[in-house]
Amino acid sequence: MFLSGCRTGQAADKGAVPSMAEALIAQGARAVLSWGRTVEDRTATAAAAHLYGKLAAGYQLAEALANTDQQLFKQKVRDL
């Protein structure tokens, strides 16, 4: 599952309240990707498009995620 929204991976109240991603994992989700900080719409859209493209091409999740991170770094996005 990809939560493409600001701070969906950040736990509230210094970890006293689980993040949305942590809550989904606790409920049985096998994998949850989320943003720990704010993210611009342009960056979130580019990340999702690249990630889903790699997954559709047969990449494993970890490989697709690493490739997506590298692509965003090459694009010099401001909010990584």
Gaussian input, Z-matrix of N, CA and C with variables (Angstrom, degrees):
# hf/3-21g

backbone

0 1
 N
 C     1     B1
 C     2     B2     1     A1
 N     3     B3     2     A2     1     D1
 C     4     B4     3     A3     2     D2
 C     5     B5     4     A4     3     D3
 N     6     B6     5     A5     4     D4
 C     7     B7     6     A6     5     D5
 C     8     B8     7     A7     6     D6
 N     9     B9     8     A8     7     D7
 C    10    B10     9     A9     8     D8
 C    11    B11    10    A10     9     D9
 N    12    B12    11    A11    10    D10
 C    13    B13    12    A12    11    D11
 C    14    B14    13    A13    12    D12
 N    15    B15    14    A14    13    D13
 C    16    B16    15    A15    14    D14
 C    17    B17    16    A16    15    D15
 N    18    B18    17    A17    16    D16
 C    19    B19    18    A18    17    D17
 C    20    B20    19    A19    18    D18
 N    21    B21    20    A20    19    D19
 C    22    B22    21    A21    20    D20
 C    23    B23    22    A22    21    D21
 N    24    B24    23    A23    22    D22
 C    25    B25    24    A24    23    D23
 C    26    B26    25    A25    24    D24
 N    27    B27    26    A26    25    D25
 C    28    B28    27    A27    26    D26
 C    29    B29    28    A28    27    D27
 N    30    B30    29    A29    28    D28
 C    31    B31    30    A30    29    D29
 C    32    B32    31    A31    30    D30
 N    33    B33    32    A32    31    D31
 C    34    B34    33    A33    32    D32
 C    35    B35    34    A34    33    D33
 N    36    B36    35    A35    34    D34
 C    37    B37    36    A36    35    D35
 C    38    B38    37    A37    36    D36
 N    39    B39    38    A38    37    D37
 C    40    B40    39    A39    38    D38
 C    41    B41    40    A40    39    D39
 N    42    B42    41    A41    40    D40
 C    43    B43    42    A42    41    D41
 C    44    B44    43    A43    42    D42
 N    45    B45    44    A44    43    D43
 C    46    B46    45    A45    44    D44
 C    47    B47    46    A46    45    D45
 N    48    B48    47    A47    46    D46
 C    49    B49    48    A48    47    D47
 C    50    B50    49    A49    48    D48
 N    51    B51    50    A50    49    D49
 C    52    B52    51    A51    50    D50
 C    53    B53    52    A52    51    D51
 N    54    B54    53    A53    52    D52
 C    55    B55    54    A54    53    D53
 C    56    B56    55    A55    54    D54
 N    57    B57    56    A56    55    D55
 C    58    B58    57    A57    56    D56
 C    59    B59    58    A58    57    D57
 N    60    B60    59    A59    58    D58
 C    61    B61    60    A60    59    D59
 C    62    B62    61    A61    60    D60
 N    63    B63    62    A62    61    D61
 C    64    B64    63    A63    62    D62
 C    65    B65    64    A64    63    D63
 N    66    B66    65    A65    64    D64
 C    67    B67    66    A66    65    D65
 C    68    B68    67    A67    66    D66
 N    69    B69    68    A68    67    D67
 C    70    B70    69    A69    68    D68
 C    71    B71    70    A70    69    D69
 N    72    B72    71    A71    70    D70
 C    73    B73    72    A72    71    D71
 C    74    B74    73    A73    72    D72
 N    75    B75    74    A74    73    D73
 C    76    B76    75    A75    74    D74
 C    77    B77    76    A76    75    D75
 N    78    B78    77    A77    76    D76
 C    79    B79    78    A78    77    D77
 C    80    B80    79    A79    78    D78
 N    81    B81    80    A80    79    D79
 C    82    B82    81    A81    80    D80
 C    83    B83    82    A82    81    D81
 N    84    B84    83    A83    82    D82
 C    85    B85    84    A84    83    D83
 C    86    B86    85    A85    84    D84
 N    87    B87    86    A86    85    D85
 C    88    B88    87    A87    86    D86
 C    89    B89    88    A88    87    D87
 N    90    B90    89    A89    88    D88
 C    91    B91    90    A90    89    D89
 C    92    B92    91    A91    90    D90
 N    93    B93    92    A92    91    D91
 C    94    B94    93    A93    92    D92
 C    95    B95    94    A94    93    D93
 N    96    B96    95    A95    94    D94
 C    97    B97    96    A96    95    D95
 C    98    B98    97    A97    96    D96
 N    99    B99    98    A98    97    D97
 C   100   B100    99    A99    98    D98
 C   101   B101   100   A100    99    D99
 N   102   B102   101   A101   100   D100
 C   103   B103   102   A102   101   D101
 C   104   B104   103   A103   102   D102
 N   105   B105   104   A104   103   D103
 C   106   B106   105   A105   104   D104
 C   107   B107   106   A106   105   D105
 N   108   B108   107   A107   106   D106
 C   109   B109   108   A108   107   D107
 C   110   B110   109   A109   108   D108
 N   111   B111   110   A110   109   D109
 C   112   B112   111   A111   110   D110
 C   113   B113   112   A112   111   D111
 N   114   B114   113   A113   112   D112
 C   115   B115   114   A114   113   D113
 C   116   B116   115   A115   114   D114
 N   117   B117   116   A116   115   D115
 C   118   B118   117   A117   116   D116
 C   119   B119   118   A118   117   D117
 N   120   B120   119   A119   118   D118
 C   121   B121   120   A120   119   D119
 C   122   B122   121   A121   120   D120
 N   123   B123   122   A122   121   D121
 C   124   B124   123   A123   122   D122
 C   125   B125   124   A124   123   D123
 N   126   B126   125   A125   124   D124
 C   127   B127   126   A126   125   D125
 C   128   B128   127   A127   126   D126
 N   129   B129   128   A128   127   D127
 C   130   B130   129   A129   128   D128
 C   131   B131   130   A130   129   D129
 N   132   B132   131   A131   130   D130
 C   133   B133   132   A132   131   D131
 C   134   B134   133   A133   132   D132
 N   135   B135   134   A134   133   D133
 C   136   B136   135   A135   134   D134
 C   137   B137   136   A136   135   D135
 N   138   B138   137   A137   136   D136
 C   139   B139   138   A138   137   D137
 C   140   B140   139   A139   138   D138
 N   141   B141   140   A140   139   D139
 C   142   B142   141   A141   140   D140
 C   143   B143   142   A142   141   D141
 N   144   B144   143   A143   142   D142
 C   145   B145   144   A144   143   D143
 C   146   B146   145   A145   144   D144
 N   147   B147   146   A146   145   D145
 C   148   B148   147   A147   146   D146
 C   149   B149   148   A148   147   D147
 N   150   B150   149   A149   148   D148
 C   151   B151   150   A150   149   D149
 C   152   B152   151   A151   150   D150
 N   153   B153   152   A152   151   D151
 C   154   B154   153   A153   152   D152
 C   155   B155   154   A154   153   D153
 N   156   B156   155   A155   154   D154
 C   157   B157   156   A156   155   D155
 C   158   B158   157   A157   156   D156
 N   159   B159   158   A158   157   D157
 C   160   B160   159   A159   158   D158
 C   161   B161   160   A160   159   D159
 N   162   B162   161   A161   160   D160
 C   163   B163   162   A162   161   D161
 C   164   B164   163   A163   162   D162
 N   165   B165   164   A164   163   D163
 C   166   B166   165   A165   164   D164
 C   167   B167   166   A166   165   D165
 N   168   B168   167   A167   166   D166
 C   169   B169   168   A168   167   D167
 C   170   B170   169   A169   168   D168
 N   171   B171   170   A170   169   D169
 C   172   B172   171   A171   170   D170
 C   173   B173   172   A172   171   D171
 N   174   B174   173   A173   172   D172
 C   175   B175   174   A174   173   D173
 C   176   B176   175   A175   174   D174
 N   177   B177   176   A176   175   D175
 C   178   B178   177   A177   176   D176
 C   179   B179   178   A178   177   D177
 N   180   B180   179   A179   178   D178
 C   181   B181   180   A180   179   D179
 C   182   B182   181   A181   180   D180
 N   183   B183   182   A182   181   D181
 C   184   B184   183   A183   182   D182
 C   185   B185   184   A184   183   D183
 N   186   B186   185   A185   184   D184
 C   187   B187   186   A186   185   D185
 C   188   B188   187   A187   186   D186
 N   189   B189   188   A188   187   D187
 C   190   B190   189   A189   188   D188
 C   191   B191   190   A190   189   D189
 N   192   B192   191   A191   190   D190
 C   193   B193   192   A192   191   D191
 C   194   B194   193   A193   192   D192
 N   195   B195   194   A194   193   D193
 C   196   B196   195   A195   194   D194
 C   197   B197   196   A196   195   D195
 N   198   B198   197   A197   196   D196
 C   199   B199   198   A198   197   D197
 C   200   B200   199   A199   198   D198
 N   201   B201   200   A200   199   D199
 C   202   B202   201   A201   200   D200
 C   203   B203   202   A202   201   D201
 N   204   B204   203   A203   202   D202
 C   205   B205   204   A204   203   D203
 C   206   B206   205   A205   204   D204
 N   207   B207   206   A206   205   D205
 C   208   B208   207   A207   206   D206
 C   209   B209   208   A208   207   D207
 N   210   B210   209   A209   208   D208
 C   211   B211   210   A210   209   D209
 C   212   B212   211   A211   210   D210
 N   213   B213   212   A212   211   D211
 C   214   B214   213   A213   212   D212
 C   215   B215   214   A214   213   D213
 N   216   B216   215   A215   214   D214
 C   217   B217   216   A216   215   D215
 C   218   B218   217   A217   216   D216
 N   219   B219   218   A218   217   D217
 C   220   B220   219   A219   218   D218
 C   221   B221   220   A220   219   D219
 N   222   B222   221   A221   220   D220
 C   223   B223   222   A222   221   D221
 C   224   B224   223   A223   222   D222
 N   225   B225   224   A224   223   D223
 C   226   B226   225   A225   224   D224
 C   227   B227   226   A226   225   D225
 N   228   B228   227   A227   226   D226
 C   229   B229   228   A228   227   D227
 C   230   B230   229   A229   228   D228
 N   231   B231   230   A230   229   D229
 C   232   B232   231   A231   230   D230
 C   233   B233   232   A232   231   D231
 N   234   B234   233   A233   232   D232
 C   235   B235   234   A234   233   D233
 C   236   B236   235   A235   234   D234
 N   237   B237   236   A236   235   D235
 C   238   B238   237   A237   236   D236
 C   239   B239   238   A238   237   D237

   B1=1.4382
   B2=1.5343
   B3=1.3141
   B4=1.4692
   B5=1.5254
   B6=1.3207
   B7=1.4647
   B8=1.5214
   B9=1.2980
   B10=1.4532
   B11=1.5219
   B12=1.3079
   B13=1.4547
   B14=1.5217
   B15=1.2923
   B16=1.4604
   B17=1.5265
   B18=1.3102
   B19=1.4676
   B20=1.5314
   B21=1.3195
   B22=1.4623
   B23=1.5233
   B24=1.3247
   B25=1.4613
   B26=1.5077
   B27=1.3064
   B28=1.4701
   B29=1.5278
   B30=1.3154
   B31=1.4646
   B32=1.5278
   B33=1.3051
   B34=1.4674
   B35=1.5213
   B36=1.2957
   B37=1.4640
   B38=1.5293
   B39=1.3453
   B40=1.4659
   B41=1.5240
   B42=1.3210
   B43=1.4558
   B44=1.5070
   B45=1.3194
   B46=1.4695
   B47=1.5230
   B48=1.3259
   B49=1.4635
   B50=1.5266
   B51=1.3379
   B52=1.4667
   B53=1.5230
   B54=1.3222
   B55=1.4581
   B56=1.5221
   B57=1.3233
   B58=1.4559
   B59=1.5324
   B60=1.3289
   B61=1.4610
   B62=1.5298
   B63=1.3248
   B64=1.4694
   B65=1.5263
   B66=1.3158
   B67=1.4650
   B68=1.5261
   B69=1.3308
   B70=1.4601
   B71=1.5298
   B72=1.3184
   B73=1.4677
   B74=1.5310
   B75=1.3180
   B76=1.4635
   B77=1.5281
   B78=1.3298
   B79=1.4665
   B80=1.5255
   B81=1.3389
   B82=1.4553
   B83=1.5107
   B84=1.3207
   B85=1.4609
   B86=1.5297
   B87=1.3155
   B88=1.4702
   B89=1.5210
   B90=1.3145
   B91=1.4651
   B92=1.5195
   B93=1.3261
   B94=1.4618
   B95=1.5251
   B96=1.3201
   B97=1.4602
   B98=1.5194
   B99=1.3223
   B100=1.4626
   B101=1.5189
   B102=1.3104
   B103=1.4685
   B104=1.5169
   B105=1.3216
   B106=1.4621
   B107=1.5202
   B108=1.3113
   B109=1.4723
   B110=1.5258
   B111=1.3148
   B112=1.4595
   B113=1.5254
   B114=1.3142
   B115=1.4580
   B116=1.5283
   B117=1.3157
   B118=1.4622
   B119=1.5239
   B120=1.3119
   B121=1.4608
   B122=1.5252
   B123=1.3128
   B124=1.4687
   B125=1.5309
   B126=1.3073
   B127=1.4631
   B128=1.5241
   B129=1.3280
   B130=1.4644
   B131=1.5283
   B132=1.3245
   B133=1.4597
   B134=1.5193
   B135=1.3212
   B136=1.4669
   B137=1.5227
   B138=1.3187
   B139=1.4628
   B140=1.5265
   B141=1.3111
   B142=1.4668
   B143=1.5260
   B144=1.3107
   B145=1.4642
   B146=1.5262
   B147=1.3192
   B148=1.4642
   B149=1.5364
   B150=1.3106
   B151=1.4589
   B152=1.5235
   B153=1.3287
   B154=1.4594
   B155=1.5166
   B156=1.3271
   B157=1.4643
   B158=1.5159
   B159=1.3141
   B160=1.4709
   B161=1.5216
   B162=1.3210
   B163=1.4633
   B164=1.5278
   B165=1.3350
   B166=1.4647
   B167=1.5265
   B168=1.3335
   B169=1.4595
   B170=1.5264
   B171=1.3421
   B172=1.4571
   B173=1.5130
   B174=1.3141
   B175=1.4605
   B176=1.5341
   B177=1.3328
   B178=1.4635
   B179=1.5277
   B180=1.3299
   B181=1.4636
   B182=1.5268
   B183=1.3228
   B184=1.4730
   B185=1.5228
   B186=1.3250
   B187=1.4607
   B188=1.5337
   B189=1.3234
   B190=1.4658
   B191=1.5232
   B192=1.3162
   B193=1.4627
   B194=1.5259
   B195=1.3236
   B196=1.4678
   B197=1.5216
   B198=1.3264
   B199=1.4527
   B200=1.5225
   B201=1.3170
   B202=1.4671
   B203=1.5241
   B204=1.3172
   B205=1.4668
   B206=1.5307
   B207=1.3170
   B208=1.4659
   B209=1.5243
   B210=1.3196
   B211=1.4669
   B212=1.5298
   B213=1.3259
   B214=1.4707
   B215=1.5270
   B216=1.3289
   B217=1.4579
   B218=1.5395
   B219=1.3222
   B220=1.4638
   B221=1.5266
   B222=1.3341
   B223=1.4649
   B224=1.5305
   B225=1.3247
   B226=1.4667
   B227=1.5131
   B228=1.3370
   B229=1.4588
   B230=1.5243
   B231=1.3004
   B232=1.4667
   B233=1.5243
   B234=1.3021
   B235=1.4600
   B236=1.5200
   B237=1.3298
   B238=1.4732
   B239=1.4960
   A1=107.17
   A2=115.64
   A3=120.57
   A4=108.03
   A5=116.38
   A6=121.84
   A7=107.60
   A8=116.26
   A9=120.52
   A10=110.15
   A11=115.19
   A12=121.54
   A13=110.02
   A14=116.25
   A15=121.77
   A16=112.08
   A17=114.21
   A18=123.77
   A19=115.01
   A20=117.90
   A21=119.57
   A22=111.50
   A23=117.21
   A24=121.43
   A25=113.15
   A26=117.56
   A27=121.70
   A28=109.85
   A29=115.70
   A30=120.72
   A31=109.82
   A32=115.31
   A33=120.88
   A34=111.07
   A35=115.47
   A36=122.95
   A37=112.25
   A38=115.40
   A39=122.77
   A40=112.47
   A41=116.35
   A42=121.22
   A43=115.38
   A44=117.69
   A45=120.07
   A46=110.95
   A47=116.27
   A48=122.03
   A49=106.37
   A50=118.22
   A51=119.13
   A52=112.33
   A53=114.88
   A54=119.49
   A55=109.15
   A56=115.56
   A57=120.21
   A58=109.52
   A59=117.01
   A60=121.10
   A61=110.79
   A62=116.86
   A63=120.81
   A64=111.33
   A65=116.26
   A66=120.52
   A67=110.65
   A68=117.37
   A69=120.67
   A70=111.40
   A71=117.16
   A72=120.96
   A73=109.42
   A74=117.04
   A75=121.28
   A76=111.56
   A77=116.53
   A78=121.26
   A79=112.64
   A80=116.55
   A81=119.67
   A82=117.43
   A83=118.53
   A84=119.54
   A85=109.32
   A86=117.41
   A87=120.95
   A88=112.27
   A89=116.88
   A90=121.43
   A91=108.71
   A92=115.67
   A93=121.01
   A94=107.93
   A95=115.81
   A96=121.96
   A97=107.11
   A98=116.00
   A99=119.44
   A100=109.28
   A101=115.11
   A102=121.88
   A103=109.02
   A104=116.56
   A105=121.34
   A106=112.89
   A107=115.89
   A108=120.76
   A109=108.72
   A110=115.28
   A111=118.79
   A112=108.78
   A113=115.97
   A114=121.34
   A115=108.00
   A116=115.37
   A117=119.94
   A118=109.18
   A119=116.68
   A120=121.15
   A121=111.64
   A122=116.17
   A123=121.03
   A124=110.44
   A125=117.24
   A126=121.32
   A127=110.94
   A128=116.64
   A129=120.66
   A130=110.79
   A131=116.85
   A132=121.34
   A133=111.15
   A134=116.96
   A135=120.98
   A136=110.72
   A137=117.23
   A138=121.05
   A139=110.73
   A140=116.78
   A141=120.29
   A142=110.84
   A143=117.52
   A144=121.01
   A145=110.81
   A146=116.39
   A147=119.98
   A148=110.52
   A149=116.86
   A150=121.44
   A151=110.99
   A152=117.37
   A153=120.19
   A154=111.62
   A155=117.56
   A156=120.53
   A157=111.85
   A158=116.22
   A159=120.50
   A160=110.79
   A161=117.72
   A162=120.43
   A163=110.67
   A164=116.73
   A165=121.13
   A166=111.31
   A167=116.56
   A168=121.45
   A169=112.11
   A170=116.80
   A171=120.31
   A172=116.09
   A173=117.22
   A174=119.54
   A175=109.40
   A176=116.09
   A177=120.79
   A178=107.83
   A179=116.86
   A180=121.23
   A181=112.71
   A182=117.69
   A183=120.26
   A184=111.40
   A185=116.69
   A186=121.23
   A187=110.87
   A188=116.61
   A189=120.72
   A190=111.09
   A191=116.45
   A192=120.67
   A193=110.99
   A194=117.40
   A195=120.53
   A196=110.72
   A197=116.81
   A198=121.21
   A199=110.87
   A200=116.80
   A201=121.69
   A202=110.33
   A203=116.85
   A204=121.16
   A205=110.37
   A206=116.52
   A207=120.61
   A208=111.50
   A209=116.28
   A210=120.66
   A211=111.22
   A212=116.53
   A213=119.80
   A214=110.67
   A215=116.73
   A216=120.86
   A217=110.51
   A218=116.51
   A219=120.90
   A220=110.82
   A221=116.38
   A222=120.69
   A223=111.96
   A224=116.11
   A225=122.84
   A226=112.09
   A227=116.01
   A228=118.77
   A229=109.00
   A230=116.20
   A231=121.63
   A232=113.86
   A233=117.58
   A234=118.00
   A235=114.15
   A236=116.49
   A237=120.48
   A238=110.57
   D1=137.96
   D2=179.83
   D3=-116.98
   D4=111.34
   D5=176.86
   D6=-92.89
   D7=96.25
   D8=-174.96
   D9=-93.07
   D10=68.33
   D11=178.65
   D12=-145.76
   D13=153.03
   D14=-178.73
   D15=-55.37
   D16=131.55
   D17=172.49
   D18=57.09
   D19=25.67
   D20=178.14
   D21=-70.93
   D22=-13.78
   D23=176.97
   D24=-105.30
   D25=5.74
   D26=-177.61
   D27=-99.52
   D28=125.00
   D29=178.33
   D30=-75.34
   D31=139.70
   D32=-179.72
   D33=-82.76
   D34=159.75
   D35=174.23
   D36=51.11
   D37=49.22
   D38=177.84
   D39=55.27
   D40=35.50
   D41=176.53
   D42=92.56
   D43=-2.09
   D44=179.72
   D45=-68.43
   D46=-29.61
   D47=177.62
   D48=-116.40
   D49=128.37
   D50=-177.35
   D51=-67.23
   D52=152.78
   D53=175.19
   D54=-69.84
   D55=168.16
   D56=176.90
   D57=-59.68
   D58=-40.48
   D59=179.39
   D60=-63.22
   D61=-45.74
   D62=178.99
   D63=-61.76
   D64=-39.92
   D65=-179.84
   D66=-64.64
   D67=-39.36
   D68=178.79
   D69=-67.79
   D70=-39.08
   D71=176.08
   D72=-62.79
   D73=-43.05
   D74=179.35
   D75=-62.80
   D76=-27.27
   D77=179.73
   D78=-88.16
   D79=0.66
   D80=174.37
   D81=112.03
   D82=1.60
   D83=176.73
   D84=-63.28
   D85=136.12
   D86=-177.91
   D87=-73.12
   D88=-35.56
   D89=-179.78
   D90=-153.12
   D91=138.49
   D92=177.68
   D93=-136.07
   D94=123.49
   D95=174.24
   D96=-103.61
   D97=138.02
   D98=-178.39
   D99=-154.25
   D100=170.97
   D101=179.01
   D102=-100.46
   D103=133.28
   D104=178.96
   D105=-86.61
   D106=-16.37
   D107=-179.36
   D108=-132.13
   D109=-173.43
   D110=175.98
   D111=-68.31
   D112=153.39
   D113=-179.87
   D114=-144.09
   D115=135.61
   D116=177.85
   D117=-72.78
   D118=148.83
   D119=179.23
   D120=-55.76
   D121=-40.76
   D122=-179.10
   D123=-61.26
   D124=-42.45
   D125=179.79
   D126=-69.11
   D127=-44.77
   D128=-179.92
   D129=-61.73
   D130=-40.91
   D131=179.34
   D132=-66.42
   D133=-44.28
   D134=178.76
   D135=-63.90
   D136=-41.92
   D137=179.62
   D138=-63.31
   D139=-46.52
   D140=-179.40
   D141=-62.96
   D142=-45.26
   D143=-179.10
   D144=-61.29
   D145=-45.10
   D146=-178.84
   D147=-67.25
   D148=-46.11
   D149=-179.06
   D150=-60.42
   D151=-50.49
   D152=-179.38
   D153=-64.32
   D154=-34.22
   D155=176.17
   D156=-62.46
   D157=-43.30
   D158=179.19
   D159=-67.95
   D160=-40.83
   D161=177.78
   D162=-63.14
   D163=-40.98
   D164=178.48
   D165=-65.42
   D166=-28.36
   D167=179.20
   D168=-81.06
   D169=-1.80
   D170=176.12
   D171=101.20
   D172=3.55
   D173=177.63
   D174=-66.72
   D175=147.16
   D176=171.26
   D177=-73.37
   D178=158.55
   D179=-174.65
   D180=-54.71
   D181=-49.86
   D182=-177.64
   D183=-61.21
   D184=-40.96
   D185=179.58
   D186=-67.59
   D187=-42.70
   D188=178.63
   D189=-64.14
   D190=-40.11
   D191=179.62
   D192=-67.12
   D193=-44.06
   D194=178.06
   D195=-61.95
   D196=-41.98
   D197=179.16
   D198=-64.46
   D199=-39.91
   D200=178.12
   D201=-63.52
   D202=-43.94
   D203=178.32
   D204=-60.44
   D205=-43.95
   D206=178.48
   D207=-62.47
   D208=-40.94
   D209=179.60
   D210=-63.71
   D211=-43.92
   D212=178.70
   D213=-64.26
   D214=-38.49
   D215=177.76
   D216=-62.52
   D217=-42.76
   D218=178.57
   D219=-62.96
   D220=-34.60
   D221=179.43
   D222=-78.09
   D223=-5.46
   D224=178.93
   D225=55.03
   D226=46.85
   D227=177.25
   D228=-66.22
   D229=148.28
   D230=-173.17
   D231=-80.64
   D232=-20.52
   D233=-171.41
   D234=-111.31
   D235=37.40
   D236=173.13
   D237=-93.59

